[in-house]
Amino acid sequence: MNNSSFDINYLSPTGLIGFWVLLIGISFTGIMFYFVFFNLNEDDDSYKDRKRKNLEKETQKQKIARLYPKG
């Protein structure tokens, strides 16, 4: 059962297939690192969430204004 068309050395890091597998693996790892640590840490709020936060700020300003009236 010796198949001479496929050599196991092709899968080593110095072989042709091994080199491409290693290169694709490093690229995939880099892309996942970017998405996990950089892209997902950005604070992207939805329209409703921004509207809710602005409403809470306005309500807080009104409550503070009632506690400390001017005049």
PQR file with spaces between the fields and no chain letter, atoms N, CA, C, O and H, PARSE charges and radii, in Angstrom:
ATOM       1  N    MET     1       0.823   -1.184    0.000 -0.4000 1.5000
ATOM       2  CA   MET     1       0.000    0.000    0.000 -0.0000 2.0000
ATOM       3  C    MET     1       0.874    1.256    0.000  0.5500 1.7000
ATOM       4  O    MET     1       0.538    2.241    0.657 -0.5500 1.4000
ATOM       5  N    ASN     2       1.919    1.231   -0.684 -0.4000 1.5000
ATOM       6  CA   ASN     2       2.809    2.377   -0.762 -0.0000 2.0000
ATOM       7  C    ASN     2       2.396    3.238   -1.946  0.5500 1.7000
ATOM       8  O    ASN     2       2.577    2.865   -3.105 -0.5500 1.4000
ATOM       9  H    ASN     2       2.191    0.431   -1.218  0.4000 1.0000
ATOM      10  N    ASN     3       1.839    4.395   -1.624 -0.4000 1.5000
ATOM      11  CA   ASN     3       1.399    5.313   -2.664 -0.0000 2.0000
ATOM      12  C    ASN     3       2.479    6.371   -2.845  0.5500 1.7000
ATOM      13  O    ASN     3       2.665    7.209   -1.962 -0.5500 1.4000
ATOM      14  H    ASN     3       1.692    4.698   -0.682  0.4000 1.0000
ATOM      15  N    SER     4       3.168    6.355   -3.925 -0.4000 1.5000
ATOM      16  CA   SER     4       4.294    7.259   -4.132 -0.0000 2.0000
ATOM      17  C    SER     4       3.868    8.658   -4.562  0.5500 1.7000
ATOM      18  O    SER     4       4.700    9.564   -4.595 -0.5500 1.4000
ATOM      19  H    SER     4       3.017    5.674   -4.642  0.4000 1.0000
ATOM      20  N    SER     5       2.588    8.856   -4.894 -0.4000 1.5000
ATOM      21  CA   SER     5       2.166   10.177   -5.343 -0.0000 2.0000
ATOM      22  C    SER     5       1.936   11.135   -4.173  0.5500 1.7000
ATOM      23  O    SER     5       1.919   12.351   -4.367 -0.5500 1.4000
ATOM      24  H    SER     5       1.912    8.120   -4.867  0.4000 1.0000
ATOM      25  N    PHE     6       1.758   10.602   -2.963 -0.4000 1.5000
ATOM      26  CA   PHE     6       1.547   11.467   -1.804 -0.0000 2.0000
ATOM      27  C    PHE     6       2.666   11.229   -0.808  0.5500 1.7000
ATOM      28  O    PHE     6       2.835   10.117   -0.308 -0.5500 1.4000
ATOM      29  H    PHE     6       1.771    9.615   -2.806  0.4000 1.0000
ATOM      30  N    ASP     7       3.407   12.244   -0.530 -0.4000 1.5000
ATOM      31  CA   ASP     7       4.518   12.148    0.421 -0.0000 2.0000
ATOM      32  C    ASP     7       4.140   12.930    1.671  0.5500 1.7000
ATOM      33  O    ASP     7       3.616   14.040    1.571 -0.5500 1.4000
ATOM      34  H    ASP     7       3.269   13.147   -0.937  0.4000 1.0000
ATOM      35  N    ILE     8       4.394   12.375    2.825 -0.4000 1.5000
ATOM      36  CA   ILE     8       4.030   13.020    4.094 -0.0000 2.0000
ATOM      37  C    ILE     8       4.845   14.292    4.330  0.5500 1.7000
ATOM      38  O    ILE     8       4.457   15.130    5.144 -0.5500 1.4000
ATOM      39  H    ILE     8       4.819   11.473    2.906  0.4000 1.0000
ATOM      40  N    ASN     9       5.946   14.442    3.641 -0.4000 1.5000
ATOM      41  CA   ASN     9       6.780   15.635    3.805 -0.0000 2.0000
ATOM      42  C    ASN     9       6.110   16.891    3.238  0.5500 1.7000
ATOM      43  O    ASN     9       6.517   18.008    3.556 -0.5500 1.4000
ATOM      44  H    ASN     9       6.261   13.761    2.979  0.4000 1.0000
ATOM      45  N    TYR    10       5.092   16.711    2.407 -0.4000 1.5000
ATOM      46  CA   TYR    10       4.353   17.873    1.893 -0.0000 2.0000
ATOM      47  C    TYR    10       3.625   18.611    3.010  0.5500 1.7000
ATOM      48  O    TYR    10       3.368   19.810    2.903 -0.5500 1.4000
ATOM      49  H    TYR    10       4.761   15.803    2.149  0.4000 1.0000
ATOM      50  N    LEU    11       3.293   17.889    4.086 -0.4000 1.5000
ATOM      51  CA   LEU    11       2.536   18.496    5.183 -0.0000 2.0000
ATOM      52  C    LEU    11       3.432   19.165    6.223  0.5500 1.7000
ATOM      53  O    LEU    11       2.923   19.818    7.135 -0.5500 1.4000
ATOM      54  H    LEU    11       3.502   16.915    4.172  0.4000 1.0000
ATOM      55  N    SER    12       4.731   19.021    6.111 -0.4000 1.5000
ATOM      56  CA   SER    12       5.637   19.671    7.060 -0.0000 2.0000
ATOM      57  C    SER    12       5.656   21.168    6.785  0.5500 1.7000
ATOM      58  O    SER    12       5.315   21.592    5.680 -0.5500 1.4000
ATOM      59  H    SER    12       5.144   18.491    5.370  0.4000 1.0000
ATOM      60  N    PRO    13       6.049   21.984    7.773 -0.5600 1.5000
ATOM      61  CA   PRO    13       6.069   23.445    7.551  0.2800 2.0000
ATOM      62  C    PRO    13       6.989   23.892    6.425  0.5500 1.7000
ATOM      63  O    PRO    13       6.813   24.987    5.891 -0.5500 1.4000
ATOM      64  N    THR    14       7.963   23.072    6.051 -0.4000 1.5000
ATOM      65  CA   THR    14       8.828   23.442    4.932 -0.0000 2.0000
ATOM      66  C    THR    14       8.287   22.921    3.606  0.5500 1.7000
ATOM      67  O    THR    14       8.804   23.278    2.548 -0.5500 1.4000
ATOM      68  H    THR    14       8.106   22.183    6.485  0.4000 1.0000
ATOM      69  N    GLY    15       7.248   22.078    3.649 -0.4000 1.5000
ATOM      70  CA   GLY    15       6.642   21.559    2.428 -0.0000 2.0000
ATOM      71  C    GLY    15       5.645   22.533    1.848  0.5500 1.7000
ATOM      72  O    GLY    15       5.317   23.540    2.476 -0.5500 1.4000
ATOM      73  H    GLY    15       6.828   21.788    4.509  0.4000 1.0000
ATOM      74  N    LEU    16       5.168   22.248    0.671 -0.4000 1.5000
ATOM      75  CA   LEU    16       4.268   23.157   -0.029 -0.0000 2.0000
ATOM      76  C    LEU    16       2.914   23.278    0.666  0.5500 1.7000
ATOM      77  O    LEU    16       2.453   24.389    0.929 -0.5500 1.4000
ATOM      78  H    LEU    16       5.435   21.430    0.161  0.4000 1.0000
ATOM      79  N    ILE    17       2.283   22.165    0.962 -0.4000 1.5000
ATOM      80  CA   ILE    17       0.956   22.200    1.596 -0.0000 2.0000
ATOM      81  C    ILE    17       1.064   22.701    3.035  0.5500 1.7000
ATOM      82  O    ILE    17       0.223   23.478    3.487 -0.5500 1.4000
ATOM      83  H    ILE    17       2.657   21.263    0.749  0.4000 1.0000
ATOM      84  N    GLY    18       2.085   22.263    3.749 -0.4000 1.5000
ATOM      85  CA   GLY    18       2.281   22.698    5.129 -0.0000 2.0000
ATOM      86  C    GLY    18       2.496   24.196    5.242  0.5500 1.7000
ATOM      87  O    GLY    18       2.007   24.832    6.176 -0.5500 1.4000
ATOM      88  H    GLY    18       2.768   21.632    3.382  0.4000 1.0000
ATOM      89  N    PHE    19       3.225   24.756    4.295 -0.4000 1.5000
ATOM      90  CA   PHE    19       3.457   26.201    4.295 -0.0000 2.0000
ATOM      91  C    PHE    19       2.151   26.966    4.142  0.5500 1.7000
ATOM      92  O    PHE    19       1.917   27.948    4.846 -0.5500 1.4000
ATOM      93  H    PHE    19       3.623   24.240    3.537  0.4000 1.0000
ATOM      94  N    TRP    20       1.298   26.517    3.219 -0.4000 1.5000
ATOM      95  CA   TRP    20       0.034   27.218    2.996 -0.0000 2.0000
ATOM      96  C    TRP    20      -0.919   27.047    4.176  0.5500 1.7000
ATOM      97  O    TRP    20      -1.639   27.978    4.536 -0.5500 1.4000
ATOM      98  H    TRP    20       1.489   25.719    2.647  0.4000 1.0000
ATOM      99  N    VAL    21      -0.925   25.861    4.775 -0.4000 1.5000
ATOM     100  CA   VAL    21      -1.757   25.649    5.967 -0.0000 2.0000
ATOM     101  C    VAL    21      -1.292   26.562    7.091  0.5500 1.7000
ATOM     102  O    VAL    21      -2.114   27.167    7.780 -0.5500 1.4000
ATOM     103  H    VAL    21      -0.340   25.104    4.483  0.4000 1.0000
ATOM     104  N    LEU    22       0.004   26.665    7.279 -0.4000 1.5000
ATOM     105  CA   LEU    22       0.568   27.538    8.308 -0.0000 2.0000
ATOM     106  C    LEU    22       0.248   29.003    8.028  0.5500 1.7000
ATOM     107  O    LEU    22      -0.102   29.745    8.946 -0.5500 1.4000
ATOM     108  H    LEU    22       0.672   26.173    6.720  0.4000 1.0000
ATOM     109  N    LEU    23       0.364   29.419    6.788 -0.4000 1.5000
ATOM     110  CA   LEU    23       0.076   30.807    6.415 -0.0000 2.0000
ATOM     111  C    LEU    23      -1.405   31.147    6.615  0.5500 1.7000
ATOM     112  O    LEU    23      -1.730   32.217    7.130 -0.5500 1.4000
ATOM     113  H    LEU    23       0.648   28.815    6.043  0.4000 1.0000
ATOM     114  N    ILE    24      -2.291   30.253    6.217 -0.4000 1.5000
ATOM     115  CA   ILE    24      -3.733   30.481    6.409 -0.0000 2.0000
ATOM     116  C    ILE    24      -4.072   30.500    7.897  0.5500 1.7000
ATOM     117  O    ILE    24      -4.898   31.303    8.331 -0.5500 1.4000
ATOM     118  H    ILE    24      -2.027   29.384    5.799  0.4000 1.0000
ATOM     119  N    GLY    25      -3.449   29.630    8.678 -0.4000 1.5000
ATOM     120  CA   GLY    25      -3.686   29.601   10.125 -0.0000 2.0000
ATOM     121  C    GLY    25      -3.250   30.881   10.808  0.5500 1.7000
ATOM     122  O    GLY    25      -3.959   31.397   11.672 -0.5500 1.4000
ATOM     123  H    GLY    25      -2.779   28.977    8.326  0.4000 1.0000
ATOM     124  N    ILE    26      -2.093   31.398   10.432 -0.4000 1.5000
ATOM     125  CA   ILE    26      -1.617   32.661   11.018 -0.0000 2.0000
ATOM     126  C    ILE    26      -2.533   33.810   10.616  0.5500 1.7000
ATOM     127  O    ILE    26      -2.841   34.669   11.442 -0.5500 1.4000
ATOM     128  H    ILE    26      -1.517   30.979    9.730  0.4000 1.0000
ATOM     129  N    SER    27      -2.971   33.838    9.366 -0.4000 1.5000
ATOM     130  CA   SER    27      -3.896   34.898    8.917 -0.0000 2.0000
ATOM     131  C    SER    27      -5.217   34.824    9.664  0.5500 1.7000
ATOM     132  O    SER    27      -5.735   35.847   10.110 -0.5500 1.4000
ATOM     133  H    SER    27      -2.721   33.140    8.695  0.4000 1.0000
ATOM     134  N    PHE    28      -5.764   33.628    9.804 -0.4000 1.5000
ATOM     135  CA   PHE    28      -7.027   33.456   10.511 -0.0000 2.0000
ATOM     136  C    PHE    28      -6.893   33.875   11.964  0.5500 1.7000
ATOM     137  O    PHE    28      -7.793   34.520   12.502 -0.5500 1.4000
ATOM     138  H    PHE    28      -5.342   32.796    9.442  0.4000 1.0000
ATOM     139  N    THR    29      -5.787   33.521   12.612 -0.4000 1.5000
ATOM     140  CA   THR    29      -5.551   33.911   13.996 -0.0000 2.0000
ATOM     141  C    THR    29      -5.464   35.435   14.120  0.5500 1.7000
ATOM     142  O    THR    29      -6.005   36.011   15.064 -0.5500 1.4000
ATOM     143  H    THR    29      -5.056   32.997   12.175  0.4000 1.0000
ATOM     144  N    GLY    30      -4.799   36.078   13.186 -0.4000 1.5000
ATOM     145  CA   GLY    30      -4.697   37.539   13.211 -0.0000 2.0000
ATOM     146  C    GLY    30      -6.045   38.213   13.035  0.5500 1.7000
ATOM     147  O    GLY    30      -6.341   39.201   13.706 -0.5500 1.4000
ATOM     148  H    GLY    30      -4.360   35.610   12.419  0.4000 1.0000
ATOM     149  N    ILE    31      -6.861   37.686   12.140 -0.4000 1.5000
ATOM     150  CA   ILE    31      -8.191   38.262   11.920 -0.0000 2.0000
ATOM     151  C    ILE    31      -9.059   38.095   13.154  0.5500 1.7000
ATOM     152  O    ILE    31      -9.763   39.028   13.541 -0.5500 1.4000
ATOM     153  H    ILE    31      -6.620   36.883   11.595  0.4000 1.0000
ATOM     154  N    MET    32      -9.024   36.925   13.779 -0.4000 1.5000
ATOM     155  CA   MET    32      -9.809   36.693   14.991 -0.0000 2.0000
ATOM     156  C    MET    32      -9.328   37.585   16.132  0.5500 1.7000
ATOM     157  O    MET    32     -10.141   38.099   16.900 -0.5500 1.4000
ATOM     158  H    MET    32      -8.452   36.167   13.465  0.4000 1.0000
ATOM     159  N    PHE    33      -8.011   37.773   16.250 -0.4000 1.5000
ATOM     160  CA   PHE    33      -7.455   38.668   17.268 -0.0000 2.0000
ATOM     161  C    PHE    33      -7.981   40.088   17.071  0.5500 1.7000
ATOM     162  O    PHE    33      -8.343   40.757   18.039 -0.5500 1.4000
ATOM     163  H    PHE    33      -7.350   37.356   15.626  0.4000 1.0000
ATOM     164  N    TYR    34      -8.025   40.549   15.818 -0.4000 1.5000
ATOM     165  CA   TYR    34      -8.533   41.892   15.530 -0.0000 2.0000
ATOM     166  C    TYR    34     -10.000   42.015   15.939  0.5500 1.7000
ATOM     167  O    TYR    34     -10.379   42.984   16.597 -0.5500 1.4000
ATOM     168  H    TYR    34      -7.731   40.005   15.032  0.4000 1.0000
ATOM     169  N    PHE    35     -10.829   41.038   15.554 -0.4000 1.5000
ATOM     170  CA   PHE    35     -12.250   41.130   15.856 -0.0000 2.0000
ATOM     171  C    PHE    35     -12.533   41.035   17.345  0.5500 1.7000
ATOM     172  O    PHE    35     -13.433   41.714   17.840 -0.5500 1.4000
ATOM     173  H    PHE    35     -10.521   40.250   15.020  0.4000 1.0000
ATOM     174  N    VAL    36     -11.796   40.220   18.061 -0.4000 1.5000
ATOM     175  CA   VAL    36     -12.067   40.027   19.486 -0.0000 2.0000
ATOM     176  C    VAL    36     -11.577   41.210   20.298  0.5500 1.7000
ATOM     177  O    VAL    36     -12.312   41.703   21.154 -0.5500 1.4000
ATOM     178  H    VAL    36     -11.065   39.669   17.659  0.4000 1.0000
ATOM     179  N    PHE    37     -10.360   41.682   20.061 -0.4000 1.5000
ATOM     180  CA   PHE    37      -9.772   42.684   20.944 -0.0000 2.0000
ATOM     181  C    PHE    37      -9.918   44.121   20.465  0.5500 1.7000
ATOM     182  O    PHE    37      -9.874   45.033   21.292 -0.5500 1.4000
ATOM     183  H    PHE    37      -9.763   41.282   19.366  0.4000 1.0000
ATOM     184  N    PHE    38     -10.086   44.362   19.192 -0.4000 1.5000
ATOM     185  CA   PHE    38     -10.159   45.739   18.716 -0.0000 2.0000
ATOM     186  C    PHE    38     -11.552   46.116   18.227  0.5500 1.7000
ATOM     187  O    PHE    38     -12.085   47.144   18.642 -0.5500 1.4000
ATOM     188  H    PHE    38     -10.121   43.622   18.521  0.4000 1.0000
ATOM     189  N    ASN    39     -12.138   45.332   17.379 -0.4000 1.5000
ATOM     190  CA   ASN    39     -13.406   45.686   16.766 -0.0000 2.0000
ATOM     191  C    ASN    39     -14.564   45.581   17.747  0.5500 1.7000
ATOM     192  O    ASN    39     -15.463   46.421   17.713 -0.5500 1.4000
ATOM     193  H    ASN    39     -11.704   44.496   17.041  0.4000 1.0000
ATOM     194  N    LEU    40     -14.574   44.589   18.608 -0.4000 1.5000
ATOM     195  CA   LEU    40     -15.695   44.405   19.515 -0.0000 2.0000
ATOM     196  C    LEU    40     -15.638   45.341   20.716  0.5500 1.7000
ATOM     197  O    LEU    40     -16.630   45.482   21.431 -0.5500 1.4000
ATOM     198  H    LEU    40     -13.844   43.907   18.635  0.4000 1.0000
ATOM     199  N    ASN    41     -14.487   45.987   20.954 -0.4000 1.5000
ATOM     200  CA   ASN    41     -14.378   46.911   22.078 -0.0000 2.0000
ATOM     201  C    ASN    41     -14.915   48.296   21.750  0.5500 1.7000
ATOM     202  O    ASN    41     -15.039   49.133   22.644 -0.5500 1.4000
ATOM     203  H    ASN    41     -13.681   45.873   20.374  0.4000 1.0000
ATOM     204  N    GLU    42     -15.231   48.551   20.503 -0.4000 1.5000
ATOM     205  CA   GLU    42     -15.794   49.846   20.139 -0.0000 2.0000
ATOM     206  C    GLU    42     -17.215   49.949   20.657  0.5500 1.7000
ATOM     207  O    GLU    42     -17.958   48.968   20.658 -0.5500 1.4000
ATOM     208  H    GLU    42     -15.130   47.871   19.777  0.4000 1.0000
ATOM     209  N    ASP    43     -17.585   51.126   21.093 -0.4000 1.5000
ATOM     210  CA   ASP    43     -18.897   51.328   21.680 -0.0000 2.0000
ATOM     211  C    ASP    43     -19.846   51.831   20.598  0.5500 1.7000
ATOM     212  O    ASP    43     -19.972   53.037   20.382 -0.5500 1.4000
ATOM     213  H    ASP    43     -16.981   51.923   21.092  0.4000 1.0000
ATOM     214  N    ASP    44     -20.501   50.915   19.932 -0.4000 1.5000
ATOM     215  CA   ASP    44     -21.457   51.265   18.891 -0.0000 2.0000
ATOM     216  C    ASP    44     -22.866   51.028   19.435  0.5500 1.7000
ATOM     217  O    ASP    44     -23.321   49.890   19.550 -0.5500 1.4000
ATOM     218  H    ASP    44     -20.399   49.936   20.107  0.4000 1.0000
ATOM     219  N    ASP    45     -23.542   52.126   19.765 -0.4000 1.5000
ATOM     220  CA   ASP    45     -24.895   52.014   20.298 -0.0000 2.0000
ATOM     221  C    ASP    45     -25.908   52.130   19.168  0.5500 1.7000
ATOM     222  O    ASP    45     -25.649   52.767   18.147 -0.5500 1.4000
ATOM     223  H    ASP    45     -23.173   53.051   19.671  0.4000 1.0000
ATOM     224  N    SER    46     -27.040   51.521   19.362 -0.4000 1.5000
ATOM     225  CA   SER    46     -28.105   51.630   18.381 -0.0000 2.0000
ATOM     226  C    SER    46     -28.802   52.977   18.545  0.5500 1.7000
ATOM     227  O    SER    46     -28.544   53.712   19.498 -0.5500 1.4000
ATOM     228  H    SER    46     -27.250   51.004   20.191  0.4000 1.0000
ATOM     229  N    TYR    47     -29.681   53.285   17.609 -0.4000 1.5000
ATOM     230  CA   TYR    47     -30.401   54.558   17.655 -0.0000 2.0000
ATOM     231  C    TYR    47     -31.265   54.641   18.911  0.5500 1.7000
ATOM     232  O    TYR    47     -31.296   55.679   19.571 -0.5500 1.4000
ATOM     233  H    TYR    47     -29.891   52.688   16.835  0.4000 1.0000
ATOM     234  N    LYS    48     -31.962   53.565   19.246 -0.4000 1.5000
ATOM     235  CA   LYS    48     -32.824   53.563   20.427 -0.0000 2.0000
ATOM     236  C    LYS    48     -32.012   53.690   21.710  0.5500 1.7000
ATOM     237  O    LYS    48     -32.450   54.344   22.657 -0.5500 1.4000
ATOM     238  H    LYS    48     -31.937   52.722   18.710  0.4000 1.0000
ATOM     239  N    ASP    49     -30.841   53.075   21.751 -0.4000 1.5000
ATOM     240  CA   ASP    49     -30.004   53.159   22.942 -0.0000 2.0000
ATOM     241  C    ASP    49     -29.469   54.575   23.134  0.5500 1.7000
ATOM     242  O    ASP    49     -29.425   55.072   24.259 -0.5500 1.4000
ATOM     243  H    ASP    49     -30.485   52.544   20.982  0.4000 1.0000
ATOM     244  N    ARG    50     -29.059   55.233   22.038 -0.4000 1.5000
ATOM     245  CA   ARG    50     -28.611   56.627   22.151 -0.0000 2.0000
ATOM     246  C    ARG    50     -29.750   57.539   22.585  0.5500 1.7000
ATOM     247  O    ARG    50     -29.551   58.452   23.386 -0.5500 1.4000
ATOM     248  H    ARG    50     -29.095   54.829   21.124  0.4000 1.0000
ATOM     249  N    LYS    51     -30.948   57.288   22.053 -0.4000 1.5000
ATOM     250  CA   LYS    51     -32.116   58.087   22.417 -0.0000 2.0000
ATOM     251  C    LYS    51     -32.448   57.897   23.902  0.5500 1.7000
ATOM     252  O    LYS    51     -32.777   58.861   24.594 -0.5500 1.4000
ATOM     253  H    LYS    51     -31.110   56.546   21.402  0.4000 1.0000
ATOM     254  N    ARG    52     -32.363   56.660   24.386 -0.4000 1.5000
ATOM     255  CA   ARG    52     -32.631   56.369   25.794 -0.0000 2.0000
ATOM     256  C    ARG    52     -31.608   57.046   26.701  0.5500 1.7000
ATOM     257  O    ARG    52     -31.971   57.583   27.748 -0.5500 1.4000
ATOM     258  H    ARG    52     -32.097   55.877   23.824  0.4000 1.0000
ATOM     259  N    LYS    53     -30.343   57.025   26.313 -0.4000 1.5000
ATOM     260  CA   LYS    53     -29.303   57.665   27.125 -0.0000 2.0000
ATOM     261  C    LYS    53     -29.487   59.178   27.161  0.5500 1.7000
ATOM     262  O    LYS    53     -29.308   59.797   28.210 -0.5500 1.4000
ATOM     263  H    LYS    53     -30.049   56.589   25.463  0.4000 1.0000
ATOM     264  N    ASN    54     -29.844   59.783   26.021 -0.4000 1.5000
ATOM     265  CA   ASN    54     -30.088   61.228   26.002 -0.0000 2.0000
ATOM     266  C    ASN    54     -31.293   61.593   26.861  0.5500 1.7000
ATOM     267  O    ASN    54     -31.275   62.615   27.547 -0.5500 1.4000
ATOM     268  H    ASN    54     -29.990   59.280   25.168  0.4000 1.0000
ATOM     269  N    LEU    55     -32.336   60.774   26.833 -0.4000 1.5000
ATOM     270  CA   LEU    55     -33.515   61.013   27.664 -0.0000 2.0000
ATOM     271  C    LEU    55     -33.160   60.911   29.143  0.5500 1.7000
ATOM     272  O    LEU    55     -33.644   61.707   29.948 -0.5500 1.4000
ATOM     273  H    LEU    55     -32.352   59.943   26.276  0.4000 1.0000
ATOM     274  N    GLU    56     -32.321   59.942   29.513 -0.4000 1.5000
ATOM     275  CA   GLU    56     -31.888   59.818   30.901 -0.0000 2.0000
ATOM     276  C    GLU    56     -31.074   61.030   31.335  0.5500 1.7000
ATOM     277  O    GLU    56     -31.217   61.491   32.468 -0.5500 1.4000
ATOM     278  H    GLU    56     -31.928   59.295   28.860  0.4000 1.0000
ATOM     279  N    LYS    57     -30.217   61.556   30.453 -0.4000 1.5000
ATOM     280  CA   LYS    57     -29.437   62.748   30.785 -0.0000 2.0000
ATOM     281  C    LYS    57     -30.342   63.959   30.989  0.5500 1.7000
ATOM     282  O    LYS    57     -30.143   64.730   31.928 -0.5500 1.4000
ATOM     283  H    LYS    57     -30.101   61.181   29.533  0.4000 1.0000
ATOM     284  N    GLU    58     -31.328   64.129   30.123 -0.4000 1.5000
ATOM     285  CA   GLU    58     -32.262   65.247   30.262 -0.0000 2.0000
ATOM     286  C    GLU    58     -33.068   65.133   31.561  0.5500 1.7000
ATOM     287  O    GLU    58     -33.297   66.130   32.245 -0.5500 1.4000
ATOM     288  H    GLU    58     -31.490   63.503   29.360  0.4000 1.0000
ATOM     289  N    THR    59     -33.492   63.915   31.890 -0.4000 1.5000
ATOM     290  CA   THR    59     -34.235   63.697   33.133 -0.0000 2.0000
ATOM     291  C    THR    59     -33.352   64.014   34.333  0.5500 1.7000
ATOM     292  O    THR    59     -33.816   64.612   35.304 -0.5500 1.4000
ATOM     293  H    THR    59     -33.305   63.105   31.334  0.4000 1.0000
ATOM     294  N    GLN    60     -32.101   63.623   34.274 -0.4000 1.5000
ATOM     295  CA   GLN    60     -31.172   63.911   35.358 -0.0000 2.0000
ATOM     296  C    GLN    60     -30.955   65.423   35.494  0.5500 1.7000
ATOM     297  O    GLN    60     -30.890   65.935   36.611 -0.5500 1.4000
ATOM     298  H    GLN    60     -31.724   63.138   33.485  0.4000 1.0000
ATOM     299  N    LYS    61     -30.844   66.136   34.380 -0.4000 1.5000
ATOM     300  CA   LYS    61     -30.674   67.586   34.432 -0.0000 2.0000
ATOM     301  C    LYS    61     -31.901   68.258   35.045  0.5500 1.7000
ATOM     302  O    LYS    61     -31.773   69.209   35.816 -0.5500 1.4000
ATOM     303  H    LYS    61     -30.896   65.720   33.473  0.4000 1.0000
ATOM     304  N    GLN    62     -33.094   67.759   34.700 -0.4000 1.5000
ATOM     305  CA   GLN    62     -34.315   68.325   35.274 -0.0000 2.0000
ATOM     306  C    GLN    62     -34.384   68.087   36.773  0.5500 1.7000
ATOM     307  O    GLN    62     -34.792   68.978   37.518 -0.5500 1.4000
ATOM     308  H    GLN    62     -33.198   66.987   34.074  0.4000 1.0000
ATOM     309  N    LYS    63     -33.999   66.920   37.223 -0.4000 1.5000
ATOM     310  CA   LYS    63     -34.016   66.621   38.659 -0.0000 2.0000
ATOM     311  C    LYS    63     -33.019   67.482   39.416  0.5500 1.7000
ATOM     312  O    LYS    63     -33.314   67.956   40.513 -0.5500 1.4000
ATOM     313  H    LYS    63     -33.668   66.196   36.617  0.4000 1.0000
ATOM     314  N    ILE    64     -31.854   67.687   38.845 -0.4000 1.5000
ATOM     315  CA   ILE    64     -30.853   68.551   39.476 -0.0000 2.0000
ATOM     316  C    ILE    64     -31.344   69.985   39.508  0.5500 1.7000
ATOM     317  O    ILE    64     -31.119   70.688   40.494 -0.5500 1.4000
ATOM     318  H    ILE    64     -31.614   67.302   37.953  0.4000 1.0000
ATOM     319  N    ALA    65     -32.013   70.440   38.448 -0.4000 1.5000
ATOM     320  CA   ALA    65     -32.536   71.807   38.394 -0.0000 2.0000
ATOM     321  C    ALA    65     -33.626   72.008   39.446  0.5500 1.7000
ATOM     322  O    ALA    65     -33.746   73.102   39.996 -0.5500 1.4000
ATOM     323  H    ALA    65     -32.195   69.870   37.647  0.4000 1.0000
ATOM     324  N    ARG    66     -34.423   70.976   39.739 -0.4000 1.5000
ATOM     325  CA   ARG    66     -35.448   71.090   40.781 -0.0000 2.0000
ATOM     326  C    ARG    66     -34.826   71.145   42.165  0.5500 1.7000
ATOM     327  O    ARG    66     -35.368   71.795   43.059 -0.5500 1.4000
ATOM     328  H    ARG    66     -34.326   70.087   39.292  0.4000 1.0000
ATOM     329  N    LEU    67     -33.696   70.475   42.358 -0.4000 1.5000
ATOM     330  CA   LEU    67     -33.040   70.486   43.668 -0.0000 2.0000
ATOM     331  C    LEU    67     -32.363   71.824   43.945  0.5500 1.7000
ATOM     332  O    LEU    67     -32.322   72.273   45.091 -0.5500 1.4000
ATOM     333  H    LEU    67     -33.256   69.947   41.632  0.4000 1.0000
ATOM     334  N    TYR    68     -31.834   72.460   42.910 -0.4000 1.5000
ATOM     335  CA   TYR    68     -31.110   73.716   43.074 -0.0000 2.0000
ATOM     336  C    TYR    68     -31.760   74.783   42.175  0.5500 1.7000
ATOM     337  O    TYR    68     -31.243   75.068   41.095 -0.5500 1.4000
ATOM     338  H    TYR    68     -31.867   72.096   41.979  0.4000 1.0000
ATOM     339  N    PRO    69     -32.859   75.360   42.597 -0.5600 1.5000
ATOM     340  CA   PRO    69     -33.523   76.377   41.757  0.2800 2.0000
ATOM     341  C    PRO    69     -32.717   77.675   41.720  0.5500 1.7000
ATOM     342  O    PRO    69     -32.011   78.007   42.672 -0.5500 1.4000
ATOM     343  N    LYS    70     -32.832   78.403   40.609 -0.4000 1.5000
ATOM     344  CA   LYS    70     -32.128   79.672   40.452 -0.0000 2.0000
ATOM     345  C    LYS    70     -33.111   80.806   40.734  0.5500 1.7000
ATOM     346  O    LYS    70     -33.908   81.186   39.877 -0.5500 1.4000
ATOM     347  H    LYS    70     -33.405   78.133   39.835  0.4000 1.0000
ATOM     348  N    GLY    71     -33.036   81.326   41.933 -0.4000 1.5000
ATOM     349  CA   GLY    71     -33.838   82.499   42.208 -0.0000 2.0000
ATOM     350  C    GLY    71     -35.036   82.307   42.990  0.5500 1.7000
ATOM     351  O    GLY    71     -35.759   83.267   43.257 -0.5500 1.4000
ATOM     352  H    GLY    71     -32.388   81.018   42.629  0.4000 1.0000
